Amino acid sequence: MPQPPSTFHLFSQFLKSFLHFAGLRAAWAAGLLFTAGLLQGIGLLMLIPLLGLTGFISTDTKPDKIVTTLQGFFDSLGLNYSLTTVLFIFFLVLTAEALFNRYRSILLNNLQLDFTDHLRNRLYRAIGHASWQFHSHHHSADSVHLLDEVVSDIGQGTYSVLQLFVVISYAIVFLLVSLQISPVMTVLIMITGLLFYGLVIPINRRVFRHGQRAVEASRTLYRTMADFFAGLKLAKSYNRTQNHIEEFITNTRKLRSEQKALMSSSASAQMWLRIFTVALLSLFVYLALKVFGMSADRLILLIILANRLYQALSNGQNYWQYMLRMLPAYETYVQAADKFNQHAEIISSKGKTVPPLQHKITLQSVSFYYTDKQQATLDDISISIPAKKTTAIIGPSGAGKTTLADILMGILTPDEGKLFIDETELEPGILPAWREHVAYVPQEVYLFDGSIRSNLNWACQQDKEEEDLWAALEAAAAADFIRQLPDGLDSLVGERGLRLSGGERQRIALARAILRKPDVLILDEATSALDTENERRIQEAIGSLHGNLTIILIAHRQSTLRQADHAIELDKGAIRLKTKVNQPTP
């Protein structure tokens, strides 16, 4: 069993991905970080001559190296070494630092947002390109969780990583400035800082584990919500909403428990750091005065530097823990994206097209397995479906009818055997091109929350003219009821088309399929859930299309045979009977 990746491996993988995305902007950001830190360091070094010039603290009898360097710099520029001049330069340095910090903040914020969008778009693209067979075994709530919660967590973690680099850049500058004041004290500061990070390693490990469990708890919560909304009507009819509510509350508590544990670990680290900082600052003051005999001006500056260094240490620990919380989300993202990409549809790069269907669709020894090779959903199917005829595929539930329809429309690829359109073999790379010739009407109609017009045009590469829309609606026996709506084609259908009746939704779906002007129209149990009147209307609409295109009817009822020229009966994934409808069946 493979070992889970270490935090270092995950962090390096994340950093590599981010730097590859950021490109030159990462170098520009590094330059801004270095420059802003350098300017702050110069400003801090100027505190010693400022303290001396104000007379607030008397300088040493021996000229200070920093003061001497600054005097030489002023002399080279022909400037007087005076309080006014030093204050003016001090003001310019800090103003420049503020400007660089502004541009740095804008750049880092843009990098964070752009990287988050990049990850979300890349994942969305991978989901869209994954095969239907993979999607049929993947919980849709997991995809929503990845796109929403997981990517957002990575975005917040990216901000923490960027701020961590800000802290590191400033800490380096502070250490360099501190070395100019007291190398010995600087080494002590560095040693104690490393000691602190060694002490909080167990806390950081707990943070990572809580982060892993929080991602899993969040995924479970998304599944709970998706299942609830999908079955809300049935849950109400069964008076089971309270069960869903209790499940939601339970899963929310599990997630909150992990999040509270994360906050507790972070608070513990901050508490120990605060105690650590106060104790060490007290020790440094004692050593500086009693052991090293440091002057007051240098001591004040060293205390300022030490305080800023420990503040950087505190911020760095915070950002490091936020990053540790993010890494499990990034690990989940990478694993999911890899799975989607591994199951991506093969699309020909040669721009191959499929000619229009002229004569027949042929399946030669086609077999298909959903899970393993032990049980075939379709077993050695060999059939021919004539063009411009209506073919019924019938059989009991579980016979493999819908799987056969999925293969015919090109969203599933046979594990064995071949599929031909006339003389053209449908290889995996040209299946998307074949789908441009096919229209599909399932039993469960897909309508989104928009107008009838937008739902019709959704199926086409370009929006159709209004007369084309009405022609398709007439052919589907849907024009009359739409004309009676107050807003006609611009009437809103509601979420999943719930403002319309089942029959109205089905007729709009049929009109949408006709609007594509397909070579092949596949209707999968399209009338099985309708009442007699709506079923009659749909059947009449289908009958009016007879002879104009190839129609494939998927059903489990023998009554479907009345509309068909040919019938194929499936049973347990195998062909039981192929016949012409006007011939007696055995």
HELIX and SHEET records of a PDB file:
HELIX    1   1 THR A    7  ALA A   22  1                                  16    
HELIX    2   2 LEU A   24  LEU A   45  1                                  22    
HELIX    3   3 LEU A   47  THR A   54  1                                   8    
HELIX    4   4 LYS A   65  SER A   76  1                                  12    
HELIX    5   5 LEU A   83  HIS A  129  1                                  47    
HELIX    6   6 TRP A  132  HIS A  135  1                                   4    
HELIX    7   7 SER A  140  HIS A  145  1                                   6    
HELIX    8   8 LEU A  146  VAL A  150  3                                   5    
HELIX    9   9 VAL A  151  ILE A  181  1                                  31    
HELIX   10  10 PRO A  183  LEU A  199  1                                  17    
HELIX   11  11 ILE A  201  ALA A  230  1                                  30    
HELIX   12  12 LEU A  232  SER A  237  1                                   6    
HELIX   13  13 THR A  241  TYR A  286  1                                  46    
HELIX   14  14 LEU A  287  VAL A  291  3                                   5    
HELIX   15  15 ALA A  296  GLN A  342  1                                  47    
HELIX   16  16 LYS A  401  MET A  409  1                                   9    
HELIX   17  17 PRO A  428  ILE A  430  5                                   3    
HELIX   18  18 LEU A  431  ARG A  435  1                                   5    
HELIX   19  19 ILE A  452  ASN A  457  1                                   6    
HELIX   20  20 GLU A  466  ALA A  475  1                                  10    
HELIX   21  21 ALA A  479  ARG A  483  1                                   5    
HELIX   22  22 GLY A  488  ASP A  490  5                                   3    
HELIX   23  23 GLU A  495  GLY A  497  5                                   3    
HELIX   24  24 GLY A  502  LEU A  515  1                                  14    
HELIX   25  25 THR A  532  SER A  544  1                                  13    
HELIX   26  26 GLN A  558  GLN A  563  5                                   6    
SHEET    1   A 4 LEU A 378  PRO A 386  0                                        
SHEET    2   A 4 LYS A 360  PHE A 368 -1                                        
SHEET    3   A 4 GLU A 416  ILE A 421 -1                                        
SHEET    4   A 4 THR A 424  GLU A 425 -1                                        
SHEET    1   B 6 VAL A 438  VAL A 441  0                                        
SHEET    2   B 6 VAL A 520  ASP A 524  1                                        
SHEET    3   B 6 THR A 550  ALA A 555  1                                        
SHEET    4   B 6 THR A 390  ILE A 394  1                                        
SHEET    5   B 6 HIS A 566  ASP A 571  1                                        
SHEET    6   B 6 ALA A 574  LYS A 580 -1                                        
END                                                                             
